[in-house]
Amino acid sequence: MGYPDSFEGFMVESQKDWTNFKKQDFKPKPFEDNDIDIKIECCGVCGSDVHSINGGWGEVPLPLCVGHEVIGKAVKVGSKVSTVKVGDRVGVGAQIQSCMECKQCKSDNENYCPKQVDTYGAPYPDGTIAQGGYASHIRAHEYFTFPIPDSIPSIEAAPMMCAGLTVYSPLVRAGVGPGKKVAIVGIGGLGHFAIMFANALGAEVTAISHSPNKKEDALKLGAKHFVCSRDKDWAQPLAFEFDYVLNSADMGHKMNMKDYISILNVGAELHHVGLPDGPFPELMAQDFASNGSKMGTSHIGCRTEALAMLKLAADKNLKPMIETVEISEDGCKKVVQGVHDNAVRYRYTLTNYDKAFGKGE
């Protein structure tokens, strides 16, 4: 049928056959006064997409269209929308709705709303399952739709919608800035953004990776120092070194967590934004006692942080490292397999949506 009655997307029908995408129609939720319909131009590819479709994070409603790093043009706006007009270039990240009424929503913490709706695979109140950005269009609440600065190309803005915000939010909430020593663990889709943002915020950044061949990229992105975690006793010279350690690798279940705790300054935090398929190694309370440290995690970020992140990226002319792939059944297979195999440096963006879905609204 096509827009506006239905959208079209590349969807996975089985978690056992998670690289097999088929293009099919799906019904969006009913259009409401605060909604915006976006004709998608491109979409970043997130590790969450892979964890969702391959069962790493459990069962999902099928068939499912993933993708929550969406950039496109607003083609329809609701009667109560005030922040976007038809024709604007906008982005949508990993959250598409919240209750807008709870204390979290009223304190720039809507990303922790108990009634939040994820951009794909989550039920709306009417029972419609949200579908993501490997699609012709997406329907989003205006609060979770962000104007994109003119100076940021769409293919670079796309991965900022999730990967960028996921690391930017904890960095700013931790007060990362001048005078702070920060370590970024894992130089991948999340980590390469974390190095850029921590450096742009004024911190002294050390990149920690098990891949020594990523040193050049890390320094180019803004790290002042590089540490290879494959080296024997790599953590010993770094005891009490860092005011904040951000783990962006989704391999926490295989890490020697005590090494990373040991490099924290007194009272500092080891913060995880890479979410693995398995549980962390067993730890004792005593493991945190020698430096009074703590460990935590976070979930994406809020609208205020998303807008500030985009402004910082525009003002500092920050350039993520992006590989583009045309969206198609084969293209979707290539990118999710590439993310699974850690074969991308450092983020895929799916492009050429007009070819796949047509140029009409």
C-alpha positions as CSV (number, residue, x, y, z in Angstrom):
1,M,0.0,0.0,0.0
2,G,2.8,2.4,0.8
3,Y,2.9,5.6,2.8
4,P,0.8,6.9,4.6
5,D,-1.2,3.6,5.2
6,S,1.9,1.5,5.8
7,F,5.6,1.6,5.8
8,E,8.1,-0.7,4.2
9,G,11.2,-2.2,5.8
10,F,13.8,-4.9,5.7
11,M,12.7,-7.3,8.4
12,V,14.1,-10.5,10.1
13,E,11.6,-13.3,10.6
14,S,13.7,-15.7,12.7
15,Q,16.5,-15.3,15.3
16,K,18.0,-18.5,14.1
17,D,18.2,-17.0,10.6
18,W,19.1,-13.5,11.8
19,T,21.1,-12.4,8.7
20,N,18.2,-13.1,6.4
21,F,16.3,-9.9,5.7
22,K,13.1,-9.6,3.7
23,K,11.4,-6.4,2.5
24,Q,7.8,-6.2,3.6
25,D,5.1,-3.8,4.7
26,F,4.2,-3.0,8.3
27,K,1.7,-0.9,10.0
28,P,2.9,2.0,12.1
29,K,1.1,3.1,15.3
30,P,-1.8,5.5,14.8
31,F,-0.7,9.1,14.1
32,E,-1.1,11.5,17.0
33,D,-0.9,15.2,17.5
34,N,2.7,15.2,18.7
35,D,3.9,12.8,16.1
36,I,6.2,13.3,13.1
37,D,6.5,11.1,10.1
38,I,10.0,10.9,8.7
39,K,11.1,9.7,5.3
40,I,14.4,8.0,6.1
41,E,17.5,9.0,4.3
42,C,20.0,6.8,6.1
43,C,20.4,4.7,9.3
44,G,23.3,3.7,11.4
45,V,23.9,0.1,12.4
46,C,24.2,-0.5,16.1
47,G,25.4,-3.5,18.1
48,S,22.0,-3.5,19.6
49,D,20.5,-4.5,16.2
50,V,22.7,-7.6,16.2
51,H,22.0,-8.5,19.9
52,S,18.3,-8.2,19.2
53,I,18.0,-10.2,16.0
54,N,20.4,-13.0,17.0
55,G,18.8,-13.7,20.4
56,G,21.8,-12.5,22.4
57,W,19.5,-10.3,24.5
58,G,16.6,-12.7,24.5
59,E,13.4,-13.1,22.4
60,V,12.0,-10.2,20.4
61,P,8.7,-9.9,18.6
62,L,9.0,-11.1,15.0
63,P,9.1,-10.1,12.2
64,L,11.3,-7.2,13.3
65,C,12.8,-4.2,11.5
66,V,15.7,-3.0,13.5
67,G,17.7,0.3,13.3
68,H,17.7,3.2,15.8
69,E,20.1,5.7,14.3
70,V,17.8,7.3,11.9
71,I,18.3,10.5,9.8
72,G,15.6,11.7,7.4
73,K,13.2,14.4,6.3
74,A,10.0,15.3,8.2
75,V,7.1,14.7,5.7
76,K,4.2,15.1,8.1
77,V,3.9,16.8,11.5
78,G,1.1,16.6,14.1
79,S,-1.0,19.6,15.0
80,K,0.8,20.1,18.4
81,V,4.3,19.7,17.1
82,S,6.3,22.9,17.6
83,T,10.0,21.9,17.2
84,V,9.9,20.5,13.7
85,K,8.3,21.6,10.4
86,V,7.8,19.6,7.2
87,G,11.1,19.5,5.2
88,D,13.4,19.6,8.2
89,R,16.2,17.1,8.5
90,V,15.9,15.3,11.8
91,G,17.2,12.3,13.7
92,V,15.7,9.6,15.9
93,G,17.7,7.5,18.3
94,A,17.1,4.4,20.5
95,Q,14.0,5.8,22.3
96,I,10.8,6.9,20.6
97,Q,8.3,7.6,23.4
98,S,7.9,8.0,27.1
99,C,5.0,9.0,29.5
100,M,6.2,12.7,29.7
101,E,4.7,12.9,33.2
102,C,6.8,11.0,35.7
103,K,9.6,12.6,37.7
104,Q,12.2,11.1,35.4
105,C,10.6,12.7,32.3
106,K,10.3,16.0,34.1
107,S,14.0,16.1,35.1
108,D,15.8,15.4,31.8
109,N,15.9,11.7,32.6
110,E,13.2,10.5,30.2
111,N,15.6,7.8,29.1
112,Y,14.8,6.1,32.4
113,C,11.0,6.5,32.2
114,P,9.4,3.2,33.3
115,K,7.0,3.5,30.4
116,Q,9.5,4.3,27.7
117,V,9.1,2.8,24.3
118,D,12.3,1.6,22.5
119,T,12.5,2.6,18.8
120,Y,12.0,-1.0,17.7
121,G,10.8,-4.2,19.2
122,A,8.7,-2.6,22.0
123,P,5.0,-2.3,22.3
124,Y,3.2,1.0,22.2
125,P,0.2,1.4,24.6
126,D,-2.2,0.4,21.9
127,G,-0.2,-2.9,21.3
128,T,1.5,-1.8,18.1
129,I,5.1,-3.0,17.9
130,A,7.6,-0.3,17.2
131,Q,9.7,-0.9,14.1
132,G,13.0,0.7,13.3
133,G,15.0,2.5,10.7
134,Y,15.9,-0.2,8.1
135,A,12.7,1.1,6.6
136,S,11.1,3.7,4.3
137,H,9.7,5.8,7.1
138,I,9.5,6.1,10.9
139,R,6.8,7.7,13.1
140,A,8.2,9.4,16.2
141,H,7.1,11.6,19.0
142,E,8.6,15.1,18.5
143,Y,10.4,15.0,21.9
144,F,12.5,12.2,20.6
145,T,13.1,13.8,17.2
146,F,16.2,16.0,17.0
147,P,17.0,18.7,14.4
148,I,20.3,18.0,12.8
149,P,22.8,20.9,12.4
150,D,23.4,21.8,8.7
151,S,27.2,21.2,9.1
152,I,26.9,17.6,10.0
153,P,26.5,15.2,7.1
154,S,23.6,12.7,7.4
155,I,25.9,9.6,7.3
156,E,27.9,11.0,10.2
157,A,24.9,12.2,12.2
158,A,23.2,8.8,12.0
159,P,25.5,6.9,14.4
160,M,25.5,9.9,16.8
161,M,21.8,9.1,17.5
162,C,22.6,6.1,19.6
163,A,26.4,5.4,19.7
164,G,27.2,9.1,20.2
165,L,24.6,9.8,22.8
166,T,25.3,6.5,24.7
167,V,28.8,7.7,25.4
168,Y,28.2,11.5,25.5
169,S,25.6,11.3,28.3
170,P,27.7,9.4,30.9
171,L,30.8,11.5,30.1
172,V,29.0,14.8,30.8
173,R,27.1,13.4,33.8
174,A,30.5,12.4,35.3
175,G,31.8,16.0,34.8
176,V,34.4,15.0,32.3
177,G,36.4,18.0,31.2
178,P,39.6,20.0,31.6
179,G,41.9,18.5,34.4
180,K,40.3,15.1,34.2
181,K,42.1,11.9,33.2
182,V,39.8,9.6,31.4
183,A,40.3,6.1,30.0
184,I,38.2,4.7,27.1
185,V,38.1,0.9,26.9
186,G,37.3,-0.7,23.6
187,I,37.9,1.3,20.4
188,G,34.8,0.4,18.3
189,G,31.5,2.0,17.4
190,L,31.0,3.4,20.8
191,G,34.6,3.8,21.9
192,H,35.7,5.9,18.9
193,F,32.9,8.3,19.7
194,A,33.9,8.3,23.4
195,I,37.5,9.3,22.5
196,M,36.3,12.2,20.3
197,F,33.8,13.5,22.8
198,A,36.0,13.2,25.9
199,N,38.8,15.0,24.1
200,A,36.4,17.7,22.8
201,L,35.2,18.2,26.4
202,G,38.8,18.9,27.4
203,A,39.9,15.7,29.2
204,E,43.2,14.0,28.8
205,V,42.2,10.7,27.1
206,T,43.9,7.3,27.2
207,A,42.6,4.6,24.8
208,I,42.8,1.0,26.1
209,S,42.3,-1.7,23.5
210,H,43.3,-5.4,23.1
211,S,44.1,-4.5,19.4
212,P,47.4,-2.8,19.0
213,N,46.7,-2.0,15.4
214,K,44.1,0.6,16.6
215,K,46.7,2.9,18.2
216,E,46.9,5.2,15.1
217,D,43.2,5.6,14.9
218,A,42.9,6.3,18.6
219,L,45.5,9.0,18.5
220,K,43.9,10.5,15.4
221,L,40.5,10.6,17.2
222,G,42.0,12.6,20.1
223,A,43.6,10.1,22.6
224,K,46.9,11.3,24.1
225,H,48.0,7.9,25.1
226,F,47.4,4.3,24.0
227,V,47.5,1.1,26.1
228,C,47.3,-2.4,24.8
229,S,45.4,-4.6,27.2
230,R,47.0,-7.7,25.7
231,D,50.4,-6.7,27.2
232,K,51.4,-8.6,30.3
233,D,50.7,-6.7,33.5
234,W,49.4,-3.7,31.5
235,A,47.4,-2.3,34.4
236,Q,50.1,-2.2,37.0
237,P,51.7,1.1,35.9
238,L,48.3,2.7,35.8
239,A,47.2,2.1,39.4
240,F,45.1,5.0,40.7
241,E,45.6,6.8,37.3
242,F,42.1,7.7,36.1
243,D,39.3,9.9,37.3
244,Y,36.8,8.0,35.1
245,V,37.0,4.8,33.0
246,L,34.4,4.3,30.3
247,N,34.1,0.7,29.1
248,S,32.6,0.8,25.6
249,A,33.3,-2.8,24.7
250,D,30.5,-5.4,24.9
251,M,32.9,-8.0,26.2
252,G,32.6,-7.2,29.9
253,H,31.7,-10.9,30.6
254,K,35.2,-11.9,29.4
255,M,37.2,-9.1,30.9
256,N,39.4,-9.3,34.0
257,M,37.4,-6.7,35.8
258,K,39.8,-6.4,38.7
259,D,42.4,-4.9,36.3
260,Y,40.1,-2.1,35.3
261,I,39.0,-1.4,38.8
262,S,42.7,-1.1,39.8
263,I,43.3,1.8,37.5
264,L,40.7,4.0,39.1
265,N,41.6,7.0,41.2
266,V,40.1,7.0,44.7
267,G,36.3,7.3,44.5
268,A,36.3,7.0,40.7
269,E,33.9,5.0,38.6
270,L,34.2,2.2,36.1
271,H,31.2,2.8,33.8
272,H,29.9,0.3,31.3
273,V,28.0,1.3,28.1
274,G,28.9,-1.9,26.2
275,L,26.3,-4.4,27.2
276,P,27.4,-8.0,26.7
277,D,25.3,-11.1,26.1
278,G,26.5,-12.8,29.3
279,P,26.9,-11.8,33.0
280,F,30.0,-10.1,34.4
281,P,32.6,-12.2,36.2
282,E,32.0,-12.7,39.9
283,L,33.3,-9.8,42.0
284,M,33.7,-9.3,45.8
285,A,32.8,-6.1,47.6
286,Q,36.4,-6.1,48.7
287,D,37.5,-5.6,45.1
288,F,36.3,-2.0,45.3
289,A,37.8,-1.3,48.8
290,S,41.4,-0.6,47.9
291,N,40.5,2.6,46.0
292,G,36.9,3.3,47.2
293,S,35.8,2.9,43.6
294,K,32.4,2.1,42.1
295,M,30.9,0.6,39.0
296,G,27.8,1.5,37.0
297,T,26.1,1.7,33.7
298,S,23.6,3.9,31.8
299,H,21.0,3.9,29.1
300,I,21.4,6.2,26.1
301,G,20.8,9.9,27.1
302,C,18.1,12.5,27.2
303,R,16.9,15.1,24.7
304,T,18.9,17.9,26.3
305,E,22.1,15.9,26.0
306,A,21.3,14.9,22.4
307,L,21.0,18.5,21.4
308,A,24.2,19.5,23.3
309,M,26.1,16.6,21.7
310,L,25.1,17.6,18.2
311,K,26.1,21.2,18.9
312,L,29.5,20.1,20.2
313,A,30.0,17.9,17.1
314,A,29.1,20.8,14.9
315,D,31.2,23.4,16.7
316,K,34.3,21.2,16.9
317,N,33.8,19.7,13.4
318,L,34.0,16.2,14.9
319,K,34.3,13.4,12.3
320,P,33.4,9.8,13.2
321,M,34.9,7.0,11.1
322,I,32.0,5.7,9.0
323,E,31.7,3.0,6.3
324,T,28.6,3.2,4.1
325,V,26.6,0.3,2.6
326,E,23.6,0.6,0.4
327,I,20.4,-0.7,2.0
328,S,19.1,-3.9,0.5
329,E,18.6,-7.5,1.7
330,D,22.3,-8.2,1.0
331,G,23.4,-4.9,2.4
332,C,21.5,-5.5,5.7
333,K,23.1,-9.0,5.9
334,K,26.5,-7.5,5.3
335,V,26.3,-4.9,8.0
336,V,24.9,-7.1,10.8
337,Q,27.4,-9.8,10.1
338,G,30.2,-7.2,10.0
339,V,29.2,-5.8,13.4
340,H,28.9,-9.3,14.8
341,D,32.4,-10.1,13.5
342,N,33.9,-6.8,14.6
343,A,34.9,-6.1,11.0
344,V,33.9,-2.5,10.7
345,R,35.9,0.6,11.5
346,Y,34.0,1.9,13.2
347,R,30.4,2.4,12.4
348,Y,28.2,1.4,9.4
349,T,25.6,3.7,7.9
350,L,23.0,2.3,5.5
351,T,22.4,4.6,2.6
352,N,20.6,4.9,-0.8
353,Y,17.1,4.6,0.7
354,D,15.5,6.1,-2.4
355,K,16.8,3.2,-4.5
356,A,15.3,0.7,-2.1
357,F,12.0,2.4,-1.3
358,G,11.4,5.0,-4.0
359,K,11.6,8.8,-4.0
360,G,8.1,9.6,-3.1
361,E,7.0,10.7,0.4
